[in-house]
Amino acid sequence: MARREHLRNLLLLAALLGLLLALPGFLSLYLRSFVLFTMMYVVLALSWNIISGFTGYTSFGHVAFYGIGAYATAILVADYRWHWLPTLAAAAVVGALVAVAIGYPVLRLKGPYFAIAMLGAAEGTRVVATVWDGLTHGGLGISLPSAETSWATYYAMLALMGVTIAAAYAVGHSRIGVRLNAIREDEVAAEALGINATAYKLGAFTLSAIFPAVAGGIQAYKVLYIDPPSVFFVQITIAMALMSMLGGKGTVIGPIVGAIVLYTVQELTWVNFPTAHLIAYGLFIVVVARFMPRGLMGFAIDRGWARKGMVH
Amino acid sequence: MSPAARGWKERSEVRSLYLLAAFLVAAYALPFVVGIQAGTVRFDERWLANLVSVVLGGFMQGGVYAMFAVGLTMIFGVMRIINAAHGEMVMMGAYLTWVAFFFLGVDPLLSLALTLPVAFLFGVAVQRLLLDSVVGQPELTALLITFGLGLVMIYTAELLFTTDFRTIPYAPGTVQLTSTIAVGQNRVISFVMAVAITAAVYLFLKLHRLGKAVRATALNAEVAMVCGINVRRIYLITTGIAVALAVAGGALVSIQFGFNPETGVVYTLQAFAIIILGGRGHYMGALVGAVMLAVLESLVSLMIPNGTAMVELAAYGLMIFVLLIRPGGLMGVKEA
């Protein structure tokens, strides 16, 4: 892509981050946490997109890493009395290690089999978190001692989002991204061209696990109570997938747009229709998979509302 | 393919079968090992009788699993579609039975006469509205669509019935085989019903003209079409029967276990594990896989402390390892 476009994208990103940096002072407590969770979903959707959008390995189990990160932070803060910031690094490390352990075998599977195996892996992680009560307090969950205000978690999430967007952008616009796309389009051909598909897949998978793990950690410290059903909630995986698909997976801007749109819609509807919004989620997936395979941004390009360069 | 290459291919096929067998032996041995460590295994007479009862109960549970797994494998075999909402259809069957039992006072077994036609029509509608257009497209599209459908079903059920666990009190006694070996009455009834329904579907596929058309379509849809089979109609019938099998499974599960809208995902994964173990699209494979999974689960629940929570892990572990060792399963599907 032309250098000018990179520069423009960078400026846009900087403007967005600057706005969010100044924002919390003007927001009510409720809105601040709304923005925080929107940013969290941007992180989750973008991360999912690295393995499932760029590389074409649709994961139905990414919530596993989110939950593992949340547990890493909660255990270290509640039981080992760590300060919460270093626990985020621990969450990233644990998330990455588990990602390698899960990804190395499971990434040999393709298409729907990978998706289902990941669903099984995530459910399995939830069961382990429930059963291993010596470490995780089992089904009782963990309460964290509260200390910081919403400011700290807000800025932590903002920083994480900045890093995630930068990483997704860097991957998407480098040779790595091209190679991942090549694996998505035809893995055998990509290998024939000398791409070490196994290494690239595992790398993309691990990268896509680290950010959700950290997001899970921040979220645990934000809500101060976690238990297995809440942090290994299958709906979080679905949200990641749906936000990416809705915005347009395989792009950088798509998941961001999808996350903002969908989370806002969800926030507006769930207060009034606590169950109906989940039904709507299901319907959304059906409609997007069926009629808009390239998502909102693809839809917009087809109609000439957006230029291709803006999207990638 | 050169003879040498074919020889290598066959050897690797055989090797993966040995590997799978070794894995299964290890999987069955594991509960015993853990049980001996934890002291839940005692080789006295009472414990052995208990073991026999539990394994027998597991075997019978396998009959019910087999029934709904056959539904999943039929859809896959005929259309190459993975129905991610299969467990939700089982859950729907459980609720239909529950509604019939508590509001209309219909016996859970009699209500099958009511729920199965409803399920068949539901399946036909799903096929018409959602799946017809994605047959032959990448498997992932259909997977996403059925996944979304499953969500709609879960949360519709939550809206209607809340997340409370429901049970249907039915045939609570036990069937005493010897003085020490016993199986729950409801489980025996479920097993008998499941075997009858599965056998009926098997005979339909084997003997009836339409059943033969279904099998022909599974073998090769294009050739079937050329032979004058209305393939789209076969798709409708296949999904209808598959959903009916899932709903029947739900009815038989509901008289044994508590259920809530979110229990469906467990059944989906169990059914996946079964058909992957047996070999996707294989009718007999589903039967064998179902019994193997159910017996393994019963061993886990008997011997591993905290076993009831660990039972779910049996299905997930089995599924992932079989996919890795021998993606074709016991019956050895060549592709994938």
Interface residues (C-beta under 8 A of the other chain):
Chain A: T58 F60 P105 V106 R108 L109 K110 G111 P112 Y113 A115 I116 A117 L119 G120 A121 E123 G124 V127 V128 T130 V131 V234 I238 A241 M245 T275 A276 L278 I279 Y281 G282 L283 F284 I285 V286 A289 R290 P293
Chain B: I82 A84 L130 S133 V134 P138 E139 L140 T141 L143 L144 I145 F147 G148 L149 G150 L151 V152 M153 I154 Y155 T156 E158 L159 V265 V266 L269 F272 A273 I276 N306 A309 M310 E312 L313 A315 Y316 G317 M319 I320 L323 L324 P327 A336
